[in-house]
Amino acid sequence: MPEFRIIAVPYELGRLRHGVGRGPDRLLAAGAEEALASAGGAVQTEVVEFEETFERTGYGEVDACFDLIRAVAERVSAAVDSGAFPVLLGGSCFNGVGVVAGLGEPSPGVVYLDAHSDFNSPETSLEGYFDGMPLAVLAGDAWQAMHATVPGARPVPQTAMVLAGARSFDPPEEVRLAACDIAQVSAEQMATPDALLDAVRALVPEPAGIYLHLDLDVLDEAVAPVNVYHAPGGITGEQLADVAEAMCREFPVRAVSLTVYDPDFDPEGKVPPIAMEVLRRVASSAA
């Protein structure tokens, strides 16, 4: 029976418990530990929290983000070394860069569910928003000098990545996506997990281990308003849980993240029950 290690990162970019940085605490309060323990495995929780972020002169937003990425990489690596399965509850999506680095897989695969592609580079970003770039960082297309400072980090081949459920893009991002080798599965194709599973089976090289990134705004905004960037045309909570379960049953998934939940946009509390069901499915599949 696997042990699960929850790594909570309550930050939006470098801001502690701001915006989506409030999501990890809310998911923990909703019963994330109990959901992962539902199949009988042990659960431990770590919270990544720094005493300061922007207070130092000359210290910027991207510096803070990469400090968090390095911290996540170190904690994921320690979890793996102890035989635990890392589950990241993150504010921002960029924490996935640290997860992949910390896993240390010789041939990693990335399956990235998101309403957005997060595939901007600094040159194509219209707003300079760092959390619109994590998939590009993973692929070696952005911030590579900083990426090289992360323990265990190296670019993941685009042919070893799947982007699923994305539907809201900046125009320059669409150009990059059209020219890339990342497999893309639309939200419409996710009525069942089959199209996504087929895309993962076709990854090259065959992954030794997979990072499953679940940005909760992959959900349709009518199902659950996840954050300020939620969008129509997404998937249902049941479809998200089905995908998580199928991925963990069919492939060597080594870590899972749930990210970008801002409770301020969810006054009716629709997101936590969906997230808890996802975690229960992950736990049962891993068991």
SEMAR-674518 format. One record per residue (C-alpha): residue number from 1; x, y, z; residue in one letter. Coordinates in nm, 4 decimals, always signed. Example, Ala and Ser with C-alpha at 12.3 -4.5 7.8 and 13.67 -1.06 7.14 Angstrom:
<nodes>
   resi          X          Y          Z   resn
      1    +1.2300    -0.4500    +0.7800      a
      2    +1.3670    -0.1060    +0.7140      s
</nodes>
This chain:
<nodes>
   resi          X          Y          Z   resn
      1    +0.0000    +0.0000    +0.0000      m
      2    +0.1649    +0.3292    -0.1043      p
      3    +0.2339    +0.6175    +0.1275      e
      4    +0.1207    +0.9535    -0.0051      f
      5    +0.3151    +1.2723    +0.0590      r
      6    +0.1050    +1.5874    +0.0185      i
      7    +0.3210    +1.8872    -0.0671      i
      8    +0.1138    +2.2032    -0.0222      a
      9    +0.2412    +2.5230    -0.1856      v
     10    +0.0061    +2.8075    -0.0812      p
     11    +0.1403    +3.0721    -0.3180      y
     12    +0.0180    +3.2615    -0.6216      e
     13    +0.3459    +3.3348    -0.7946      l
     14    +0.5546    +3.4541    -0.4972      g
     15    +0.2639    +3.5833    -0.2878      r
     16    +0.1732    +3.3754    +0.0165      l
     17    -0.1976    +3.2832    +0.0459      r
     18    -0.3019    +3.5321    -0.2201      h
     19    -0.5538    +3.4343    -0.4897      g
     20    -0.4934    +3.0741    -0.5941      v
     21    -0.2460    +3.0540    -0.3064      g
     22    -0.5506    +3.0113    -0.0822      r
     23    -0.6511    +2.6924    -0.2606      g
     24    -0.4174    +2.4413    -0.0931      p
     25    -0.5379    +2.5304    +0.2564      d
     26    -0.8999    +2.5018    +0.1418      r
     27    -0.8413    +2.1582    -0.0123      l
     28    -0.6648    +2.0385    +0.3010      l
     29    -0.9554    +2.1615    +0.5114      a
     30    -1.1963    +1.9813    +0.2774      a
     31    -1.0316    +1.6476    +0.3574      g
     32    -0.7428    +1.5925    +0.1128      a
     33    -0.5576    +1.3744    +0.3635      e
     34    -0.8653    +1.1635    +0.4301      e
     35    -0.9369    +1.1260    +0.0575      a
     36    -0.5870    +0.9928    -0.0099      l
     37    -0.6072    +0.7652    +0.2954      a
     38    -0.9377    +0.6183    +0.1765      s
     39    -0.7682    +0.3185    +0.0128      a
     40    -0.5699    +0.2383    +0.3276      g
     41    -0.2391    +0.4123    +0.2600      g
     42    -0.0571    +0.6407    +0.5001      a
     43    -0.0560    +1.0159    +0.4310      v
     44    +0.1905    +1.2835    +0.5385      q
     45    +0.1611    +1.6554    +0.4629      t
     46    +0.4317    +1.9175    +0.4169      e
     47    +0.3660    +2.2872    +0.3631      v
     48    +0.6182    +2.4934    +0.1670      v
     49    +0.6319    +2.8362    +0.3249      e
     50    +0.9077    +3.0994    +0.3240      f
     51    +0.9482    +3.3789    +0.5731      e
     52    +0.9893    +3.6374    +0.2989      e
     53    +0.9513    +3.6722    -0.0763      t
     54    +0.9653    +4.0228    -0.2224      f
     55    +1.1275    +4.2015    +0.0698      e
     56    +1.4855    +4.1857    -0.0569      r
     57    +1.6176    +4.4645    -0.2795      t
     58    +1.6791    +4.3405    -0.6321      g
     59    +1.4620    +4.0339    -0.5779      y
     60    +1.1824    +3.9857    -0.8294      g
     61    +0.8738    +3.7816    -0.8989      e
     62    +1.0503    +3.5217    -1.1127      v
     63    +1.3197    +3.4818    -0.8465      d
     64    +1.0479    +3.3991    -0.5937      a
     65    +0.8836    +3.1525    -0.8309      c
     66    +1.2084    +2.9669    -0.8911      f
     67    +1.2781    +2.9575    -0.5182      d
     68    +0.9470    +2.7743    -0.4853      l
     69    +1.0262    +2.5467    -0.7803      i
     70    +1.3564    +2.4479    -0.6185      r
     71    +1.1839    +2.3861    -0.2850      a
     72    +0.9251    +2.1647    -0.4539      v
     73    +1.1957    +1.9710    -0.6404      a
     74    +1.3797    +1.9023    -0.3146      e
     75    +1.0642    +1.7864    -0.1350      r
     76    +0.9486    +1.5671    -0.4226      v
     77    +1.2931    +1.4078    -0.4433      s
     78    +1.2885    +1.3388    -0.0690      a
     79    +0.9393    +1.1876    -0.0957      a
     80    +1.0449    +0.9581    -0.3795      v
     81    +1.3600    +0.8535    -0.1927      d
     82    +1.1434    +0.7505    +0.1027      s
     83    +0.9096    +0.5483    -0.1196      g
     84    +0.6191    +0.7951    -0.1053      a
     85    +0.3918    +0.9057    -0.3904      f
     86    +0.3982    +1.2886    -0.4166      p
     87    +0.0661    +1.4735    -0.4452      v
     88    +0.1124    +1.8464    -0.4873      l
     89    -0.1624    +2.0887    -0.3878      l
     90    -0.0391    +2.4021    -0.5543      g
     91    -0.1376    +2.7581    -0.6012      g
     92    +0.0388    +2.8282    -0.9280      s
     93    +0.0994    +2.5818    -1.2118      c
     94    +0.4740    +2.6453    -1.2269      f
     95    +0.5207    +2.4137    -0.9287      n
     96    +0.4944    +2.1290    -1.1800      g
     97    +0.8421    +2.2233    -1.3044      v
     98    +0.9743    +2.1343    -0.9604      g
     99    +0.7735    +1.8117    -0.9477      v
    100    +0.9220    +1.6828    -1.2734      v
    101    +1.2733    +1.7771    -1.1635      a
    102    +1.2269    +1.6125    -0.8247      g
    103    +1.0986    +1.2867    -0.9698      l
    104    +1.4310    +1.2355    -1.1474      g
    105    +1.2811    +1.0041    -1.4081      e
    106    +1.5283    +0.8933    -1.6777      p
    107    +1.2568    +0.9266    -1.9423      s
    108    +0.9803    +1.1498    -1.8085      p
    109    +0.6386    +1.2069    -1.9583      g
    110    +0.4102    +1.5001    -1.8819      v
    111    +0.0300    +1.4865    -1.9105      v
    112    -0.0979    +1.8395    -1.8596      y
    113    -0.4691    +1.9116    -1.8161      l
    114    -0.5465    +2.2833    -1.8219      d
    115    -0.7880    +2.5339    -1.9727      a
    116    -0.4738    +2.7092    -2.0983      h
    117    -0.1612    +2.5784    -2.2617      s
    118    +0.0883    +2.7595    -2.0333      d
    119    +0.3118    +2.7524    -2.3403      f
    120    +0.4058    +3.1179    -2.3709      n
    121    +0.7670    +3.2266    -2.3713      s
    122    +0.8796    +3.5676    -2.2434      p
    123    +0.8936    +3.6780    -2.6079      e
    124    +0.5347    +3.5773    -2.6860      t
    125    +0.3622    +3.6569    -2.3560      s
    126    +0.1253    +3.9521    -2.3845      l
    127    +0.1223    +4.0183    -2.0094      e
    128    +0.4543    +3.8776    -1.8878      g
    129    +0.2650    +3.6386    -1.6596      y
    130    +0.5123    +3.3747    -1.5449      f
    131    +0.2426    +3.1181    -1.4713      d
    132    +0.1514    +3.1240    -1.8400      g
    133    +0.4900    +2.9643    -1.9194      m
    134    +0.5416    +2.6404    -1.7175      p
    135    +0.4886    +2.3989    -2.0066      l
    136    +0.7340    +2.6027    -2.2128      a
    137    +0.9850    +2.5884    -1.9262      v
    138    +0.9449    +2.2109    -1.9054      l
    139    +1.0009    +2.1806    -2.2807      a
    140    +1.3170    +2.3933    -2.2733      g
    141    +1.1636    +2.6928    -2.4506      d
    142    +1.1651    +2.9519    -2.1704      a
    143    +1.3737    +3.0612    -1.8710      w
    144    +1.6302    +2.7904    -1.9277      q
    145    +1.9145    +2.9645    -1.7403      a
    146    +1.6893    +2.9724    -1.4333      m
    147    +1.5590    +2.6207    -1.5013      h
    148    +1.9173    +2.4940    -1.4920      a
    149    +1.9415    +2.6064    -1.1273      t
    150    +1.6699    +2.3575    -1.0234      v
    151    +1.8119    +2.0297    -0.8848      p
    152    +1.7443    +1.7478    -1.1298      g
    153    +1.5899    +1.9694    -1.3979      a
    154    +1.6318    +1.9038    -1.7678      r
    155    +1.4036    +1.9703    -2.0644      p
    156    +1.1315    +1.7181    -2.1448      v
    157    +1.0961    +1.6372    -2.5167      p
    158    +0.7802    +1.7832    -2.6653      q
    159    +0.7048    +1.4378    -2.8060      t
    160    +0.6790    +1.3140    -2.4444      a
    161    +0.4064    +1.5642    -2.3518      m
    162    +0.0282    +1.5728    -2.3828      v
    163    -0.1778    +1.8893    -2.3391      l
    164    -0.5451    +1.8143    -2.2728      a
    165    -0.8568    +2.0236    -2.2267      g
    166    -0.6942    +2.3527    -2.3294      a
    167    -0.9190    +2.6053    -2.4995      r
    168    -0.8178    +2.9585    -2.3966      s
    169    -0.5051    +3.0902    -2.5699      f
    170    -0.3196    +3.4111    -2.6434      d
    171    -0.2816    +3.4594    -3.0216      p
    172    +0.1006    +3.4188    -3.0157      p
    173    +0.0545    +3.1070    -2.8049      e
    174    -0.1673    +2.9541    -3.0726      e
    175    +0.1145    +3.0009    -3.3242      v
    176    +0.3592    +2.8245    -3.0927      r
    177    +0.1157    +2.5395    -3.0309      l
    178    +0.0527    +2.4881    -3.4016      a
    179    +0.4257    +2.4518    -3.4629      a
    180    +0.5102    +2.2275    -3.1673      c
    181    +0.5254    +1.8487    -3.1259      d
    182    +0.3146    +1.8327    -2.8099      i
    183    +0.0161    +1.5987    -2.8511      a
    184    -0.3084    +1.7874    -2.7981      q
    185    -0.6431    +1.6452    -2.6846      v
    186    -0.9419    +1.8782    -2.6837      s
    187    -1.1981    +1.9063    -2.4062      a
    188    -1.4584    +1.7682    -2.6465      e
    189    -1.2467    +1.4541    -2.6909      q
    190    -1.2450    +1.3948    -2.3148      m
    191    -1.6032    +1.2707    -2.2807      a
    192    -1.4241    +0.9426    -2.2062      t
    193    -1.0555    +0.8955    -2.1206      p
    194    -0.9882    +0.6990    -2.4415      d
    195    -0.8460    +0.9784    -2.6590      a
    196    -0.6122    +1.0912    -2.3836      l
    197    -0.4974    +0.7369    -2.3111      l
    198    -0.4267    +0.6829    -2.6817      d
    199    -0.2199    +1.0018    -2.6905      a
    200    -0.0172    +0.8873    -2.3900      v
    201    +0.0439    +0.5474    -2.5486      r
    202    +0.1954    +0.7279    -2.8488      a
    203    +0.4481    +0.9327    -2.6483      l
    204    +0.8095    +0.9150    -2.7657      v
    205    +1.0214    +0.8041    -2.5943      p
    206    +0.7988    +0.5786    -2.3896      e
    207    +0.7887    +0.7374    -2.0438      p
    208    +0.9523    +0.5584    -1.7528      a
    209    +0.7353    +0.7708    -1.5272      g
    210    +0.4607    +1.0290    -1.5821      i
    211    +0.3760    +1.3549    -1.4084      y
    212    -0.0026    +1.4122    -1.4151      l
    213    -0.0814    +1.7826    -1.3891      h
    214    -0.4453    +1.8655    -1.3101      l
    215    -0.5085    +2.2370    -1.3344      d
    216    -0.8590    +2.2592    -1.1928      l
    217    -0.9685    +2.5235    -1.4427      d
    218    -0.9767    +2.2450    -1.6995      v
    219    -1.3288    +2.2128    -1.5565      l
    220    -1.6044    +2.3938    -1.7407      d
    221    -1.6821    +2.7246    -1.5704      e
    222    -2.0479    +2.6196    -1.5353      a
    223    -1.9386    +2.3092    -1.3439      v
    224    -1.7152    +2.4991    -1.1046      a
    225    -1.5777    +2.8554    -1.1199      p
    226    -1.2181    +2.7791    -1.0266      v
    227    -1.0357    +3.1113    -1.0650      n
    228    -1.0297    +3.4415    -1.2496      v
    229    -0.9240    +3.2601    -1.5705      y
    230    -1.2011    +2.9974    -1.5750      h
    231    -1.3475    +2.9401    -1.9212      a
    232    -1.6445    +2.7737    -2.0925      p
    233    -1.6113    +2.4567    -2.2936      g
    234    -1.4354    +2.2484    -2.0305      g
    235    -1.4929    +1.9060    -1.8801      i
    236    -1.7088    +1.7846    -1.5922      t
    237    -1.5946    +1.6786    -1.2494      g
    238    -1.6767    +1.3170    -1.3260      e
    239    -1.4705    +1.3311    -1.6449      q
    240    -1.1754    +1.4719    -1.4511      l
    241    -1.1991    +1.1935    -1.1928      a
    242    -1.2322    +0.9321    -1.4685      d
    243    -0.9186    +1.0626    -1.6392      v
    244    -0.7177    +1.0636    -1.3164      a
    245    -0.8274    +0.7081    -1.2356      e
    246    -0.7594    +0.5770    -1.5856      a
    247    -0.4178    +0.7418    -1.6051      m
    248    -0.3086    +0.5975    -1.2707      c
    249    -0.4337    +0.2502    -1.3638      r
    250    -0.2899    +0.2376    -1.7144      e
    251    +0.0447    +0.4143    -1.6841      f
    252    +0.3368    +0.4649    -1.4447      p
    253    +0.2101    +0.7904    -1.2944      v
    254    +0.4692    +0.8980    -1.0353      r
    255    +0.3148    +1.2224    -0.9092      a
    256    -0.0087    +1.4203    -0.9367      v
    257    -0.0768    +1.7919    -0.8877      s
    258    -0.4014    +1.9799    -0.8304      l
    259    -0.3506    +2.3510    -0.8899      t
    260    -0.4923    +2.7051    -0.9279      v
    261    -0.8021    +2.6901    -0.7116      y
    262    -0.9037    +3.0310    -0.5775      d
    263    -1.1848    +2.9820    -0.3211      p
    264    -1.2942    +3.3450    -0.3638      d
    265    -1.4360    +3.2517    -0.7061      f
    266    -1.6220    +2.9502    -0.5688      d
    267    -1.8672    +3.0842    -0.3081      p
    268    -2.0850    +2.7732    -0.3355      e
    269    -1.7908    +2.5415    -0.2672      g
    270    -1.8283    +2.3356    -0.5857      k
    271    -1.4585    +2.2632    -0.6362      v
    272    -1.3569    +2.0788    -0.3154      p
    273    -1.5951    +1.7811    -0.3593      p
    274    -1.4657    +1.7331    -0.7143      i
    275    -1.1049    +1.7542    -0.5979      a
    276    -1.1706    +1.5050    -0.3159      m
    277    -1.3205    +1.2547    -0.5592      e
    278    -1.0151    +1.2938    -0.7840      v
    279    -0.7861    +1.2222    -0.4888      l
    280    -0.9912    +0.9189    -0.3872      r
    281    -0.9651    +0.7822    -0.7412      r
    282    -0.5894    +0.8449    -0.7456      v
    283    -0.5545    +0.6641    -0.4134      a
    284    -0.7611    +0.3640    -0.5198      s
    285    -0.5767    +0.3332    -0.8523      s
    286    -0.2348    +0.3581    -0.6889      a
    287    -0.3398    +0.0941    -0.4363      a
</nodes>
